[in-house]
Amino acid sequence: MFRWVRRAVLVIALVVLVGSALLALTARPDLNRTRSDVRARWAPLQTELESRYQLLANANNATRAAGGPERAIVSDIDAALADWRASKTASVTTQVHDANVLEALGRRLTTAVTGSARLRAMNAVIAAARAYANATEPPSAAAFDTAVRKYENARGGSFRRPVVGLFGYDSIPSYDTGIA
């Protein structure tokens, strides 16, 4: 009796393993194509983000020069900008994560500047913060996010995702500007 149960469990496990491998392997061409498209769409967006983050660095430097309680935000942005610059050769996932962190910190900085009566009175700080806040969304951001959605759809549902993750097709986050 126990031999039959052990064999049945072994056969079921083998069927699940082989089925998962076949599921991932048959999806491989679509996964490769969509992941390559994500990488291709990231390159122009990354270039556009350089000028955007230069505006953020300018706002950060102006806020630093003003001093005050915003030093924690300024330090966080300094660290995030260093991470962004260091991740140039990292995976797209890492670079997008760093960009999303910078976007969130940029929103925090502009909110702190506009919420502070002291900083609002300083023309250099408010001008630099407005320059960053009023920057338009990079034109290639929509194309990148569309490519990410197609890649995530190719990664499949709840059965395929763990398997394709094991084969190196990890999730890639969308770029989030937070610009309405």
N, C-alpha and C positions, 0 to 999 in steps of 0.2 A: 504494500500500500504506500509506504513512504517513498519507495523508489519511483513509483509512478508520479507522485506529487513533485519530487525533486526534478524528474525529467521534464514534467510539464512546465515547471517554473523556468528551467533552463531553456526550453524551447521558446517559451514566451519572451524571455529576455533576449534571446538570439534574434527572434523575429522583430522585436522592437528596435534593437541595435541595427540590424540590417536595413529595416525600413527607414530609420532615421538617416542612416548614411546615404541611402538611395534618394531620399527626399532632398538632402543637402546637395548631393552631386548633380542631380537633375536640374537644380536651381542655379548651379554655379555659373553658367554663361550669363544669365540675367543679372546675377549678383555682381559679376565682374564688370559688366557693361555699366550698370547703374552706379557702382562705386567709382569707376573711372570718370563718369560724368560728374559726380560730386567733386572729385579732385580737380577736374578741369574747370568747373564753375567756381571753385574756391580761389584759384589763382588770381583772377581779376578782382574779386572782392577783397582779397587780402591787400592788394595794391591800393585800392580805394580806401581801405581802413587806415592805411598809414597816415594819410592827410587828416582823416577824422581824429585819429589819436594824437596827432600833433596839436590839434585844437584843444583836446582834453589836457595835454601836457601844459599848454599855455595857460589854460584856466587853473590848472593845479598849481603852477608856479606863481601865478598872481595871487591865489588864495594863500599860498605859503608865505609870500612876502607880506601879506596883511596880518599874519599871526592870528592868534585867538584859539577858540575851542575846536576849530575845524581841523586841527592837526592830525587827528586819527584818520579822517577821510583822506587827507593829503598823503599820509604815510601808506595807507592802503592802495591809493592810486599809484604811488611810486613803485610799490612792490608789484602791482599788477602790470604796469608798463614794462618793468624789468622782465617779468615772466613772458609778456607778449614778444618782446624783442628776442628773448632767448629761445622761444619756441618756433623760430622760423623754419627749422629743419625737422620739427616734430610732426607727429601725425596730424591729419586734418582735424580729428576729434579734439586733440589737445589745443590746437590753434583756435578752433571755434569756441571751445570752453574758455580760453583766455580772453577772446573777444567779447564773449557774453559777460564775463566778470567785469571787464572794462566798461561795457555799456551800463551795467547796473551801478557801478561806482560813479560813472559820469552823471547818471540821473541823481544819485545821492548828493554829489557835489553841487549840481545846479540847484537842487532843492534847498540845500544848506545855505547857498549864497543868496537865493531869493528870499529865504525865510529869515535871514539875519539882517536886522536894521543897520548894524555896523558895517557889514560887507556891502550892502546895497548902496551905502553912501560913498563907497570907493569906486570911482569910475573905471579904473583899470581892472578891478576884479569883476565887476558886473559886465563890462564889455567882453572880457575873455570868456566868462561863463555863458553869456548870450551867444557868442560866436559858436561855441560848442553846441548849445541847446538848439540853436536855429539851423544847424547843419542838416541838410537833407539826407534822407536814407540813401546809402550807396546804390546806384542804379542796378548793380549786378546782384543785390541781396535777394530779390524776388526769384531770380533764376536759380540761385544757389539753394534757396529753401524748397523750390519745386523739385530740384534734383535730389535733395535729401528725402523728401516725401516719397519719391519714386523708389529710392534705394530702400527705405524702411518698408515700403509695401512689398518689394522683392524679397526682403528678409522673411516675410510671411507672418503667419499667426502664431499662436502660443505653442504649437507643436514644433514649428520649424525654428523659431528664434533661438532656443538653447543649442540646437544642433549647429546652425550656421555660425553661432558665436564660437563654438569649439573649432570651426574651420577657419576662423580669423575674420569673419564678417561681422565685426562688432558694430553696435549702434553708433550713429553719427548725429550729434545734436544739430538743430536748426540754429541759424544766426538770429538773435533777438535784439533789435535796436530799441524796441520799446517806443518808437516814434509812432504816434497815432496818425 
